[in-house]
Amino acid sequence: MRLIVEKSQDPYHNLAMEEALFAQASENILYLWRNRSSVIVGRHQNTAAEIDRQYVTEQKIPVVRRMTGGGAVYHDPGNVNISFILTGADFDVQVTKCVRLLTDFLADQGVQAEWTGRNDICVRDGDRPDGSLLKIAGTAQTLRQGRGIFHSCLLFDTDREAMARALTPPPDKLVSKGIASVRSRTVNLKETAEGFGETSADEFFYQTCEYFRRVCAASGTAQDQEDAALALMEKKYLTWEWNYGQDPKGNLENDRRFPIGRVELAMSVYHGRIQACRFTGDYLTDFDLQRIGSRLCGAAFDEAQIETVLNEFDIEGIFHIEDRREFLDFLLGRRQYA
């Protein structure tokens, strides 16, 4: 197995590089990488249903779809991403060996971890009599055309408050037919063993790299895949079409009392675009609200694009409100004005 250590912390680049390595691999590769603060959603998930869109927008947190399934995860420099790119037969057997490599690495760090069989690597909670499990790493995998990938996101000292905010959709989120994330109790690896002391995230990443340098047969670079990765960034990972336009069908319902009365919303979204938008309720206005609904059809379920459509209408005058953002938030499923 050949080790490749990534210097970039750009989530768009690193996910593209992971795919480029996967597409061109002729040998088993271990790819170690970190991202700056970002949200990474699973291949079959509805992005809008997995995140707090307002929070990630305000914090300028990139949201990127990965090539494998599973749930949404939060990345920052406080965690380590470990990707095993596997060639040849017996993928399941190789995955089992990769899990063993991960748990052996953790044991070397003084942490006794176990594989739950549900794609999580966990430690026992010593503060609870039942020793319940706490997640320190999630995993995902895929197998295509004779190659497989098995990767894990290991929490070392991640910002768990930011993680919780970014991955907690509003209560009236889009109800999706996509694969929903399973929320687990998580803990940072740094919190599980006294031996880490004042070890920084950078130091832990260095220690991780050094451990796997001893384990792997060879080390190398991904320079040969750089052009392919940059092309994938531009054509795929940086695009709205990949990160949101792949979303499976979802429905959003909301209601809000405006000065004109109570307005109820029923919206259908597919592949990230509004397919239907209907307003009903007990309200009084001479304006046909369905004109807004019809105009929204075909628009991306995206705050900026919805706001562009609303700029065509006198929203403040129609709803007798001071700030059209009240209606915009209503369309996005937010209830802070209810």
C-alpha positions in Angstrom: 0.0 0.0 0.0 1.3 3.4 -1.0 0.9 6.4 1.4 0.0 9.9 0.0 -0.2 12.8 2.4 -2.2 15.8 1.2 -1.0 19.3 2.1 -4.1 21.2 0.9 -7.1 21.8 3.2 -9.4 22.8 0.4 -12.5 20.4 0.5 -13.2 20.9 -3.2 -9.7 19.9 -4.1 -9.4 17.1 -1.7 -12.6 15.4 -2.6 -11.7 15.8 -6.3 -8.2 14.3 -5.6 -9.7 11.4 -3.8 -11.8 10.6 -6.8 -8.9 11.1 -9.2 -6.8 8.7 -7.2 -9.7 6.2 -7.2 -10.2 6.5 -11.0 -6.5 5.9 -11.8 -5.3 3.6 -9.1 -3.3 0.5 -10.1 -2.3 -0.3 -6.5 -3.7 0.1 -3.1 -3.3 3.7 -1.8 -3.8 5.3 1.6 -4.6 8.9 1.2 -4.4 11.1 4.4 -6.0 14.6 4.3 -7.7 17.3 6.2 -10.2 20.0 5.3 -10.8 23.5 6.5 -14.3 23.9 8.1 -16.8 22.3 5.7 -19.8 20.1 5.5 -19.5 16.9 3.4 -22.8 15.2 2.4 -23.3 11.7 1.2 -23.8 10.8 -2.4 -27.5 10.0 -2.1 -28.5 12.7 0.4 -30.7 15.7 0.0 -28.2 18.5 0.9 -30.9 21.0 1.9 -32.4 18.5 4.4 -29.1 17.8 6.1 -27.7 21.3 7.0 -28.6 24.5 8.7 -28.4 26.5 5.5 -28.5 29.9 7.2 -25.7 29.0 9.6 -23.3 27.6 6.9 -24.0 30.6 4.7 -23.3 33.1 7.5 -20.1 31.2 8.5 -19.0 30.8 4.9 -18.8 27.0 5.4 -18.5 25.1 2.0 -21.0 22.3 1.5 -19.7 19.6 -0.8 -21.1 16.3 -2.0 -18.8 13.3 -1.9 -18.7 10.3 -4.2 -19.7 7.7 -1.5 -22.9 7.2 0.3 -23.6 7.5 4.0 -24.5 10.5 6.1 -23.4 14.1 6.3 -20.2 15.0 8.3 -18.5 18.1 9.5 -14.8 18.6 8.7 -12.3 21.0 10.1 -8.5 20.8 10.7 -9.3 19.1 14.0 -10.1 15.8 12.3 -8.2 13.5 10.0 -9.6 11.9 6.8 -8.2 8.5 6.0 -9.1 7.1 2.6 -8.2 3.5 1.6 -8.3 3.1 -2.2 -8.4 -0.6 -2.9 -7.7 -2.6 -6.1 -8.2 -6.2 -6.8 -10.7 -8.8 -5.5 -12.2 -9.5 -2.1 -13.3 -5.9 -1.3 -15.1 -6.9 1.9 -12.0 -8.7 3.1 -9.8 -5.7 2.4 -12.2 -3.4 4.2 -12.0 -5.6 7.3 -8.2 -5.3 7.1 -8.5 -1.5 6.8 -10.7 -1.4 9.9 -8.1 -3.4 11.7 -5.4 -0.9 10.6 -7.5 1.9 12.0 -8.2 0.3 15.3 -4.5 -0.8 15.6 -3.5 2.8 15.0 -5.8 4.0 17.7 -4.5 1.3 20.1 -1.0 2.7 19.4 -2.3 6.0 20.5 -3.7 4.5 23.7 -7.3 4.4 22.6 -9.3 1.1 22.7 -11.8 1.5 19.9 -14.3 -0.9 18.3 -16.1 -1.3 15.0 -19.9 -1.2 15.5 -20.8 -2.8 12.2 -23.0 0.2 11.5 -20.2 2.2 9.8 -19.0 3.8 13.1 -15.8 3.4 15.1 -16.6 4.0 18.8 -15.1 4.1 22.3 -16.9 3.2 25.5 -18.2 6.0 27.7 -16.4 5.4 31.0 -18.6 7.9 32.7 -21.7 5.8 32.2 -22.4 2.5 34.1 -23.6 0.8 30.9 -20.4 1.8 29.0 -22.5 3.1 26.1 -20.7 3.8 22.8 -19.4 7.2 21.7 -18.6 7.7 18.0 -15.1 9.0 17.2 -15.1 8.1 13.5 -17.6 7.5 10.7 -16.9 5.5 7.6 -18.3 5.1 4.1 -17.4 3.0 1.1 -18.2 2.3 -2.6 -17.1 -0.3 -5.1 -17.0 0.4 -8.8 -15.4 -1.4 -11.8 -12.9 -3.4 -9.9 -11.8 -0.6 -7.5 -13.1 0.2 -4.1 -12.8 3.1 -1.6 -13.2 2.9 2.1 -12.8 6.1 4.0 -13.1 7.4 7.6 -13.4 10.8 9.2 -11.6 10.6 12.6 -12.5 13.3 15.2 -9.5 14.4 17.1 -10.2 18.0 18.3 -12.9 19.2 16.0 -15.2 22.1 16.9 -18.2 20.1 18.1 -20.3 23.2 18.6 -19.9 24.2 15.0 -20.5 20.6 13.9 -23.8 20.5 15.8 -24.9 23.9 14.4 -24.0 23.0 10.8 -25.5 19.6 10.9 -28.7 20.4 12.7 -31.4 21.3 10.1 -34.2 23.7 11.3 -37.2 21.9 12.8 -39.3 22.6 9.7 -36.6 21.3 7.3 -37.2 19.9 3.9 -38.7 16.4 4.3 -36.6 14.3 1.9 -36.8 10.9 0.3 -33.0 10.8 0.3 -30.8 8.9 2.7 -31.0 10.7 6.1 -28.0 10.9 8.4 -28.1 8.9 11.6 -27.2 11.2 14.4 -24.9 9.6 16.9 -23.3 10.8 20.2 -19.8 11.9 19.2 -16.7 12.6 21.2 -13.3 14.0 20.2 -10.4 11.5 20.4 -8.5 14.1 22.4 -11.1 13.8 25.1 -10.9 10.0 25.5 -7.3 9.5 26.6 -5.1 11.5 29.0 -2.0 10.8 26.9 -2.8 13.5 24.3 -2.3 16.3 26.8 -1.7 19.5 24.9 -1.3 17.8 21.6 -2.5 20.1 18.8 -4.5 19.0 15.8 -1.4 19.7 13.6 0.8 17.5 15.8 -1.8 14.7 15.8 -1.9 14.8 12.0 1.9 14.5 11.9 1.8 11.6 14.3 -0.9 9.9 12.1 1.3 10.4 9.0 4.4 9.0 10.8 2.5 5.9 12.0 1.2 5.0 8.6 4.6 5.7 7.0 5.9 2.8 9.1 2.9 0.6 8.1 2.8 1.3 4.4 5.3 -0.2 1.9 6.0 3.1 0.2 5.2 6.8 0.2 4.6 9.0 -2.8 2.8 12.1 -4.1 -0.3 12.6 -6.1 1.4 15.0 -8.6 0.4 12.7 -11.5 -3.3 13.1 -10.6 -3.2 16.8 -9.9 -4.4 17.8 -13.4 -7.3 15.3 -13.2 -8.2 16.6 -9.7 -8.3 20.2 -10.9 -10.5 19.3 -13.8 -12.9 17.4 -11.5 -13.0 20.5 -9.2 -14.1 22.8 -12.0 -16.5 20.4 -13.7 -18.0 18.7 -10.6 -17.1 19.6 -7.0 -17.4 23.3 -7.3 -20.7 23.2 -9.1 -24.2 23.8 -7.7 -25.4 21.0 -10.0 -23.3 18.4 -8.1 -23.6 19.7 -4.6 -27.3 20.5 -4.7 -28.6 19.5 -8.1 -28.3 15.8 -7.3 -30.8 16.0 -4.5 -33.5 13.4 -4.5 -37.1 14.5 -4.2 -38.2 16.4 -1.1 -41.3 18.2 0.2 -41.5 21.3 2.4 -44.5 22.5 4.3 -44.7 25.7 6.4 -47.2 28.1 7.7 -46.9 31.7 9.0 -49.3 34.4 10.1 -48.6 37.6 8.2 -50.6 40.8 8.6 -52.8 39.7 5.7 -53.6 36.4 7.6 -52.3 32.9 7.8 -50.5 31.6 4.7 -49.7 27.9 4.2 -47.0 26.7 1.9 -46.6 23.3 0.1 -43.4 23.0 -2.0 -41.9 20.1 -3.9 -38.2 20.1 -4.7 -36.4 17.7 -7.0 -32.7 17.7 -8.1 -32.4 20.9 -6.1 -35.1 22.8 -8.1 -38.6 23.8 -7.1 -41.1 21.7 -9.0 -44.3 23.0 -7.5 -45.2 25.7 -5.0 -48.7 26.3 -3.7 -50.1 28.8 -1.3 -53.3 28.3 0.7 -54.7 29.6 4.0 -57.0 32.1 5.6 -55.7 35.4 4.2 -57.1 38.5 2.5 -55.4 40.1 -0.4 -56.3 41.3 -3.9 -53.0 39.8 -5.2 -52.9 36.2 -6.5 -50.2 34.6 -4.5 -50.0 31.8 -7.0 -48.3 34.2 -9.3 -45.3 34.0 -7.0 -45.6 30.2 -6.7 -45.7 29.8 -10.5 -42.7 32.1 -10.9 -40.7 30.1 -8.4 -41.2 26.8 -10.3 -37.9 25.9 -12.0 -35.8 28.1 -9.7 -33.1 26.5 -7.6 -34.0 25.8 -3.9 -31.3 28.3 -3.1 -31.6 31.4 -1.0 -29.9 33.7 -3.5 -32.0 32.4 -6.4 -35.3 32.6 -4.5 -34.5 36.1 -3.4 -33.9 37.0 -7.1 -37.3 35.8 -8.0 -38.9 37.7 -5.1 -37.3 40.9 -6.3 -39.8 40.8 -9.2 -42.6 41.4 -6.7 -43.6 44.1 -4.2 -43.4 41.5 -1.3 -43.6 44.2 1.4 -46.8 45.6 -0.1 -48.4 42.2 -0.8 -47.9 40.9 2.7 -47.9 44.2 4.5 -44.5 43.5 6.1 -41.5 45.7 6.6 -38.8 43.3 5.5 -39.2 40.8 2.6 -36.7 38.5 4.4 -39.7 37.4 6.6 -41.3 35.9 3.5 -38.0 34.5 2.2 -37.4 32.7 5.4 -40.9 31.3 5.2 -40.2 29.9 1.8 -37.0 28.3 3.1 -38.8 26.6 6.0 -37.6 28.8 8.8 -40.0 29.6 11.6 -38.1 32.3 13.6 -40.8 34.8 12.6 -43.8 32.5 13.6 
